[in-house]
Amino acid sequence: MPGTEPGAEQNPHADNDSGFNAESQSRGGRSIPRGRLSRLGVFGRLAGGVAGGVVAEGARRLASGERPRMSDLLLTPANAVRVADQLSHLRGAAMKLGQMVSMDAGDMLPPELATILARLRNDAHHMPPVQLDRVLTAEWGKDWRRRFAHFQAHPVAAASIGQVHRARLPDGRVLAIKVQYPGVKDSIDADVDNVATLLRVSGLLPKELDITRLLGDAKQQLHDEADYIREGEMLERYRALVGDDAGLVVPQLEPTLSTPRVLAMEYIDCTPIESLETAPQDVRDAAMERLIRLTLHELLDWRLMQTDPNFANYRWQAETGRIVLLDFGAARAVPQVVADGYRRLLAAGLAGQRDAVRDAAIQAGFLGEAAVVGHRAQIDRMIDVILAEMNRTGPFDFGDRSFVSVLRDEGAAIARDRSTWHIPSADMLFVQRKISGTALLAARLKARVDVRAMVEPYC
């Protein structure tokens, strides 16, 4: 369903004519805090709740004879629940950042925390009808309902930045209407700063690590995602690049109804990409081959990438076998230097050259030189594991995750040395986020794809 964001509660076939009434408000509607002080208050309650959780858990463990580390007290399921619930209430940049953490950590999060934080991708309260009506009146005028033969009051998706409604025009066309939550765009900078402060105060980020530039890049990215005029332009640009690809479909923009806070587009009947989990092996393989090839096109041919890989942004049409691509707010240009860095890494990896891979990773900005100097043996072991997986003959089995535990253990040893922490460029981080997310989806579907054969022509 077009316009869906990560965390969407999806019901693409739902349809009713109930209008704006009390019943709609009772089904999960929750007003979004708009003002700076009201949102700051939520952060204050969140910090207080986490701190209280640390004290309680610390007392419990000390009483049982343990001497827990601070990180163990912070990263508890109870605290994860507190964070997920409050960020879900705030929505906007705060919830988006929480989604990024839960998605990007992938296999590296403890399973219980990954499950709890996944609530940020699956649970989101929508606007109550009165608040929705105020937004649409401001964007379309007080008689906006007359533009439609039907406008479904209850959203078919509710996520971090906006919610999606199904609507039918007088000419019979069915649209997906993405409506931005009020106050989201104005709260981005403050929300990012508040999340960073929480990370600093909690001790999860070392004081020596300068994240000023990264915070600025994150704010800019979120401002871009909250600009629906820009997203509409990216949607059209991406649709042109996909062209007549028989396996992919991008919805068509409806510019007459699109504004900075409302994005209107063609509604496409489809189901979650996860529905492929029960499909035959060859169907799953073909779908993931299509998405991996798409990622290679984005990075090395088009140099334009939709960098948000959350599963809700991919949908499946069983009757056509096509993948529907959604949500282009996170689409961004890939600098030539980043594309070249990945090309060198891939070439070194396919050649099986550990030293060349390490050097290319440093040159591209993946690795910091301090980490290589301090942890050369662990890094080389991680590279060896990756090379062995890359250079297997035939299809790569994404369902076989046995190598992940080795990478996790070696990576954890390096991560404990905070003096060697390194932040790649924002461009590199966003591209890697897309690549990692695509791999996670392939693992979810247990797909088998000959990735090496797909990559070789680029190297």
Secondary structure by P-SEA (a helix, b strand, c coil): cccccccccccccccccccccccccccccccccccaaaaaaaaaaaaaaaaaaaaaaaaaaaaacccccaaaaaacaaaaaaaaaaaaaaccaaaaaaaaaaaaacccccaaaaaaacccccccccccaaaaaaaaaacccccccccccccccccccccccbbbbbbbcccbbbbbbbbbccccccaaaaaaaaaaaaaaaaccccccccaaaaaaaaaaaaaaaacaaaaaaaaaaaaaaacccccbbbbbbbcccccccbbbcbbbbbccccccccccaaaaaaaaaaaaaaaaaacccccccccccccccbbbbccccbbbbcccccbbbbcaaaaaaaaaaaaaaaaccaaaaaaaaaaaccccaaaaaacaaaaaaaaaaaaaaaccccccccccccaaaaaaaaaaaaaacccccccccaaaaaaaaaaaaaaaaaaaacccccccccccccc
